[in-house]
């Protein structure tokens, strides 16, 4: 058995594709996964499964979610060890922490179509892409003049040309520690 984390894209956002975490957990159990735990309502599921290719597991989960909930939910799967390695790498360690800074990780669903020079600054959104490692894009968001933060999801997909799902750095740390 190996430990994995499934990251679901676009659920429980803006009142669309609403999925309760207890129901989601039951779907994973019915798919044959063991030690299933959900974390935060954004669609993070930690589970154990027989060692298999992450894309194969993701496809199995997507099929099960479509059957259970009636809409397509893109899923990317990472091993817990991969998440632990990303946390250990911590490209944010040089970033000065403050209430005006948020850190995000966007997980790419496939190899990027484009690889920009880094660091990449997106002035309109007040975002900075610091690093890309193992299909994970590390982004710093700074508070805009409006007082709000930009959410980097759309910028990442446009820049890299592939589908992704984004989590706060603190969520990624919790997922890595959830084993």
N, C-alpha and C positions, 0 to 999 in steps of 0.2 A: 504494500500500500504506500502511496505517496500523498503528500498534502498539497492541496491546490487552493487558489482563490479565483472565483469567477467574478468578473467585473461587468455588470450589465449596463448597457448604454440607454439613456433616455427614459428611465422609468421614474415615476413619482415626481416629475418635473412639470410645473405649470398646470397641474390637474390632469395631465395626460398619462396614459399607460399606468394607472394606479395599481400597485401590487402590494399587498400587505406582506410584511416580512415573514410572519408565521406561515402563511400560505406558500410563499416562495420556498421556505425551508422544507415544507412537506413535498413540494414538487421535486426537489433535489433528492429527498429520501426515496420517493417513488421511482426515481431514475436509477436507483441502486447505489447511490453514494452514501458514505458512512461519516459519522461524526460531523454532521452538518450544523453550521452556525452562521447566522446572518449578523451583519454589523452595519448599523446606520441604514436608514431607509432609502439610500441612493442605489442600492442593488449590489451589495458586496456579500459574497457567500464563500465561507471557508469550508472545505470538505476534504475527505479522503477518498481516493479511488485507486483502482489497480493502475499501475504505471502505464500511461498511454500518451500519445501525442496530444499536446494541448489543443490543437485545432480540431482534432477528432472529438475531444471532450466538449469543446465549445459548440460544435455542430450538433451533438447529442442534446445539449442543454437548450439550444435555440429551438430545436424541433419540439422538445417537450414543452417549452414555454409557449410556443405558437399553439400547440394542441390545447394546453390548459387555459391560456388567457385570451386566445383569439387574435393576437397581434404579434408581429415580428419584433423581437427584442435582440439586437446584436449583442454578442457576448465575446469577451476575450478572457482567456484563462492563463494564469501564471502559477508557477510553483511557489510555495511559501519560501523556499530557498532563494528563488529569484528575487522576491520582494525583500527578503533579509539582506541580500547582496546590494540591492538598490539603496536601502536605508543605510547600510554600512558605508557605501560610497559617498553619500550625502553631499551633492554638489551645492547645497545651500549653506554649508558651514561658514562661508565667507560673507554671507548676506547679513547685514545689520538688521536684527529683528526689531520691529516696532509695530504700533497699531496702524501704521500706514503701509504695511507690507504684508502680502499674503503669498504663500508658496504653493504651487500646484504641480502635479505630475499628470501628464496626458499619456495614456497607454495606447500605442498605435496598434491597429488590428492587422496590419501587414507591413512589409518593408516600405519605407517612404518612397514616393515617386520622385521627390526632390530632396536634396540635402543642402540646406542653406549654410552659409558661413556663420559661425557662432563667435561671440554672442550675437544674437539677433534682437534688435530693438524694434518694437511696434509702437511708435510714438502716439498714434491716435488712441490706442487702447492702454497706453502706459504699461506695456508688458515687455519682459525681456526673457528670451529663451537662453538659458545658461548652458545647457548640455543635452545631449541625446545619447542614451546608453541602453542597449539591449531592448529596443522598442519602446523606451520610456523617454518622454520629453519633459525636462525640468524647467519650469517657468516661474518667474517672479512677477507678481502684479503689484503695482504701486497705486495708491489712492489717486484717483483723478480729481481735477478741480471741482467736479460736481459733488465730491465727497464719497462717491461710489468706487468700487473696484470693477474692472472688466473681468468677465469670466473668459479664460483663454481658449475654450473649446473650439469656437469657430475659427479663430486665428490659426490654431494648430492644424486643423483640417485643411484650411486653405493653403498654408505654407508647405505642409508635407504631402498634400494630395492624397491622403488616405483617411479612412474612418478612425475615430478614436473615442475614448471615454476619459473623463478627467476627474481627479480626486484631489482634495486638499492633502498637503504633505502630512499633516497630523493623522489623517485617515490611513494613508499608506503605512505610516509607522505603526498604527494600531493593528492593521491587517498583518503586518510582518510579525508582530509580537503575539498575535492571537493563537499561536500554536502552543 
